[in-house]
Amino acid sequence: MWMLECCFIIEKGTMLTSITDGILCCLTGKTTSLVLPVESSEPSDGFEFVEVKPGRVLRVRHIKPDRQRMDTEKQDAGKNKTTADYDSNNDASVRDSINDDIGTSVHCKRKITVYRNGQLVIENLGDVLHSEILQCQDGDVEPCSTVEVELADYKEMPSSPDPNPVPPDPLPSGEQKPAPPPRRRRRKPKRTVLIDSTRVISSCKGTHSDVALFFVHGVGGSLDIWSSQLEFFSRLGYEVIAPDLAGHGASTAPQIAAAYTFYALAEDLRAIFKRYARKRNILIGHSYGVSFCTFLAHEYPDLVHKVVMINGGGPTALEPSLCSIFQLPSCVLHCLSPCLAWSFLKAGFARQGAKEKQLLKQGNAFNVSPFVLRAMMSGQYWPEGDEVYHAELTVPILLVHGMCDKFVPMEEDQRMAEILLFAFLKVIEEGSHMVMMECPDTVNTLLHEFFLWEPDMSRKGEANHTVSVCDTINMLKIKKPVDK
């Protein structure tokens, strides 16, 4: 689940400067543009520098709302109300707080079977959301449904026998009865995973002190790509955390390729998560950052409450491409940086106007050295993150896809929605790969509605009397991609 994404700041004279620096890089063997930490001009701007390992420092933007100030504003606003109105509103707020703390309990029961021919069958036996590509708005739960997902070609099994079968027509004289089809051998599963747990899903509001939002960017980006989301949700009272990956933004850039493998970056984010995590945490990832959110959700199922995947791709294991432009030497990539930047502008944005160019130049976004870019693309090796790994997740997940995305095909996010247990797929028609920068208002609204969403289990008791496990069987067939 990864993307070829890169971009560099384009200014006047960049082409000539890049070629000159590239020649010097080839002669000296050193890269000229390194990403180093910068001192924060204002201590109160929310930026922190966290040393996750000795000599490995990440810049983190941490905005923690002032709960006392918010409570004071509410008290001042309530002074103009009558005593009866205050008492009624206070009782309503207490009831809402109690309901938010309780949440809705959902039974997650799933059987995942992997056969030796590469076939994957998933059976949902508990209270699950629709596993198809969802277009529902209310997020109701369908009790006791079974969904089987097969990732290889299969033959449809014959239907149940007719209670009143019609005898076959007699064969003409002289013709032999055709031989019966060969009896199929019973398939033996190679691996079986059973999931049987209960998850409490609740509404996460900005006024809740036990909720934290984590934003993770992808290759070539920085925390600055989340500027609109950080400002929007911090104003609503949410505690937001957005780190710069190693070699990106203002984090330190070690000059060793092993520092940019998936596992090294995942351990960095594990340290950030353990440092800032609350009781209910929501992870929001973009492109390559989706893989790290998946990793954390799998490692900490009790702490991760919800996940948002923005243009993250399909549920496939990561493996670097050997025939990629990013396998070229760093000095060559430095010379090609203007071309790569223009290519990313055309493919990453639905429009290529002055607004999109300005978005690329804002802050310190998309300013990475060729060495870091090459090491990041070569280090995307994560064989554990396959379909079974994603199918084991029980956390509710919102999938956001930009219709004009030329990096991640729509089919990959569709396949992700079919594999996951709780999945909502939302498509933004006017958006592309950088949809959170192109359509910030739309993305913010979708995310906020998902944060506030809570499944409705009021009809569960009625449905259990009429629906059984065997009554609803949906067969979904997906062709397994050959090229990872």
Secondary structure, 3 states (H helix, E strand, C coil): CCCCCCCCCCCCCHHHHHHHHHHHHHHHCCCCCCCCCCCCCCHHHCEEEEEEECCEEEEEEEECCCHHHHHHHHHHHHCCCCHHHHHHHHHHHHHHHHHHHHCEEEEEEEEEEEECCCCEEEEECCCECCCCCCCCCCCCCECCCEEEEECCCCCCCCCCCCCCCCCCCCCCCCCCCCCCCCCCCCCCEEEEEEEEEEEEECCCCCCCCCEEEEEECCCCCCHHHHHHHHHHHHHCCCEEEEECCCCCCCCCCCCCHHHHCHHHHHHHHHHHHHHHCCCEEEEEEECCHHHHHHHHHHHCCCCEEEEEEECCCCCCCECCCCCCHHHCCHHHHHHCHHHHHHHHHHHHCCCCCHHHHHHHHCCCCCCCCHHHHHHHHHCCCECCCCHHHHHCCCCCEEEEEECCCCCCCHHHHHHHHHHCCCEEEEEECCCCCCHHHHCHHHHHHHHHHHHHCCCCCCCHHHHCCCCCCCCCEEEEECCCCCCC
